[in-house]
């Protein structure tokens, strides 16, 4: 549908709130973080050609680029590649027409929030204010260069945290529509948070929880914009 990116992003948010929604809902929706609908590789090639013109992305920049995405989200999808200097990278580029589709979706969400508020007298829930906040987040994610600058800021602020790593954005290959960053191996934290996961001891779970809370507070107190 035309509000696909917004609905996917909304589903991603629900997946992060097991304190509000049942596990039967949050677990399936968690797949949207990395397995949202992907676009064809032909669009990826066109995006890279436009981003790097007159240079040739497949001759001047990337030695190899996997045609199959390793992840796909609401706004963009990610391919793994290798630069000509041997750097292993993740290449993130936006879905087709996501800017215009996102704007339509946000308009529909605002209309729905206004209608629900008036029909069911939901003023106390501040639905329209929540949609406005969601809109700010959604629109910011449409500029991949902002994500690159955030990574730079996080890397600087966490330089004294040896257990926390962020990818390094390669700004010479990054713009509004394409983000190239060093590829980092990892496992989603949700794997360890699952009640069915028995690979961690109680002490390891506590250590992971402490690291997560410490990192979150560091981001809130130091890394968030003024």
C-alpha positions in Angstrom: 0.0 0.0 0.0 0.9 3.7 -0.3 1.6 4.1 3.4 3.9 1.0 3.4 7.0 2.6 4.9 5.0 4.2 7.7 3.1 1.0 8.6 6.4 -1.0 8.6 8.0 1.6 10.9 5.0 1.5 13.1 5.2 -2.3 13.2 8.9 -2.0 14.2 8.0 0.3 17.0 5.4 -2.2 18.3 8.0 -4.9 18.2 10.2 -2.9 20.7 7.4 -2.6 23.2 6.8 -6.0 24.8 5.8 -4.1 27.9 2.6 -2.9 26.1 1.9 -5.5 23.4 1.6 -9.4 23.7 4.5 -11.6 22.6 2.3 -13.1 19.9 2.4 -9.7 18.2 5.8 -8.3 19.0 7.8 -11.5 18.0 6.4 -11.7 14.4 6.7 -7.9 13.9 10.3 -8.0 15.0 11.1 -9.5 11.6 10.3 -6.1 10.1 13.6 -4.7 11.5 15.6 -6.7 8.9 13.1 -8.6 6.7 10.8 -5.9 5.4 9.9 -6.2 1.7 13.0 -5.7 -0.5 13.3 -4.0 -3.8 15.0 -5.4 -7.0 18.7 -5.2 -7.5 18.0 -3.3 -10.7 16.8 -0.3 -8.6 19.9 -0.6 -6.4 22.1 -0.3 -9.5 20.2 2.7 -10.8 20.5 4.4 -7.3 24.2 3.9 -7.2 24.7 5.0 -10.8 22.8 8.3 -10.0 24.6 8.7 -6.7 28.2 8.4 -8.0 27.9 9.8 -11.6 30.1 10.3 -13.6 32.1 7.6 -11.7 31.1 4.0 -12.3 30.1 2.4 -9.0 31.0 -1.1 -10.3 34.4 -0.1 -11.7 35.6 2.9 -9.7 34.2 2.2 -6.2 33.1 -1.4 -5.5 35.2 -4.4 -6.3 32.2 -6.6 -5.4 28.6 -6.0 -4.4 26.2 -8.8 -3.5 23.0 -8.6 -5.5 21.0 -10.1 -2.6 20.3 -7.7 0.3 21.4 -8.9 3.7 18.7 -6.8 5.4 15.7 -4.6 4.4 13.8 -2.1 6.6 11.1 0.5 6.2 13.2 3.1 4.4 16.1 1.3 2.9 17.9 -2.0 2.3 21.5 -3.1 2.8 23.9 -5.0 0.5 27.3 -6.3 1.4 30.3 -5.2 -0.7 34.0 -4.8 -0.9 35.7 -1.6 -2.0 38.7 -1.5 -4.3 41.0 -0.9 -1.3 39.7 -4.2 0.2 37.4 -2.6 2.9 34.4 -4.8 3.8 31.4 -2.6 3.7 27.6 -2.4 4.1 25.9 -0.4 1.4 22.5 1.1 2.5 20.3 2.7 -0.1 16.7 3.8 -0.1 13.7 2.0 -1.5 12.0 3.4 -4.7 9.9 6.5 -4.2 10.1 6.1 -0.4 10.2 9.9 0.1 6.9 10.6 -1.6 5.3 7.3 -0.3 6.3 8.2 3.2 4.7 11.7 3.0 1.4 10.1 1.8 1.5 7.6 4.6 2.1 10.2 7.3 -0.8 12.2 5.9 -3.1 9.2 6.2 -1.8 8.5 9.8 -2.5 12.1 10.8 -6.0 11.9 9.3 -6.7 8.6 11.1 -5.4 10.0 14.4 -7.6 13.1 14.1 -10.7 10.9 13.2 -10.1 8.5 16.1 -9.6 11.3 18.6 -12.9 13.0 17.6 -15.0 9.9 17.2 -13.9 8.1 20.4 -12.9 11.2 22.5 -9.3 10.1 22.9 -7.9 13.5 23.6 -6.1 12.2 26.7 -4.1 9.8 24.5 -2.5 12.6 22.5 -2.6 10.6 19.3 -2.0 13.5 17.0 1.0 14.6 19.0 2.4 11.1 18.9 2.0 11.0 15.1 3.9 14.4 14.9 6.7 12.9 16.9 6.7 9.8 14.7 6.7 12.0 11.6 9.9 13.8 12.8 11.7 10.5 13.3 10.4 9.1 9.9 11.4 12.2 7.9 14.9 12.3 9.5 15.5 8.7 8.4 14.9 9.7 4.8 18.3 11.5 4.7 21.0 8.8 5.0 23.7 11.4 5.4 22.2 12.3 8.8 22.6 8.7 9.9 26.2 8.9 8.8 26.8 12.0 10.9 25.1 10.3 13.8 27.5 7.4 13.5 30.4 9.7 13.6 29.0 11.3 16.8 28.4 8.0 18.4 31.9 6.7 17.6 33.4 9.8 19.2 31.2 9.7 22.3 31.8 6.0 22.9 35.5 6.0 22.2 36.1 5.1 25.9 33.6 2.2 25.8 35.7 -0.7 24.6 32.7 -3.1 24.5 30.5 -0.8 22.3 31.3 -0.6 18.6 29.7 1.4 15.8 30.3 1.1 12.0 32.6 3.8 10.5 30.7 5.7 7.8 32.7 6.4 4.6 31.7 9.9 3.9 33.3 10.1 0.5 30.8 7.4 -0.7 27.8 8.7 1.3 25.0 11.0 0.4 21.3 11.6 1.0 20.3 8.3 -0.8 23.2 6.0 -0.1 25.2 5.2 3.1 28.4 3.2 2.9 29.9 2.0 6.2 32.3 -0.6 7.4 30.7 -4.0 7.8 30.4 -5.2 11.4 29.5 -8.7 12.4 26.8 -8.9 15.1 23.8 -10.7 16.5 20.5 -8.9 17.3 20.2 -8.3 21.0 16.7 -9.8 20.9 18.3 -13.2 20.4 19.7 -13.0 23.9 16.6 -11.4 25.4 14.4 -14.3 24.4 13.1 -16.4 27.3 13.9 -19.5 25.3 17.6 -18.7 24.9 19.7 -20.8 27.3 23.2 -19.8 26.0 23.8 -17.1 28.6 24.3 -17.5 32.3 22.6 -15.3 34.7 25.8 -13.3 35.2 26.1 -12.8 31.5 22.5 -11.6 31.2 23.2 -9.1 34.0 26.3 -7.9 32.3 24.5 -7.5 29.0 21.7 -5.6 30.7 24.1 -3.3 32.4 25.9 -2.6 29.1 22.6 -1.9 27.4 21.3 0.5 30.1 24.7 2.3 30.3 24.8 2.7 26.6 21.3 4.0 26.5 21.9 6.6 29.2 25.1 7.6 27.5 23.2 8.3 24.3 20.5 10.2 26.1 22.8 12.4 28.2 25.6 13.0 25.7 24.8 11.9 22.2 21.3 13.3 21.8 20.9 16.7 20.0 20.5 19.8 22.2 
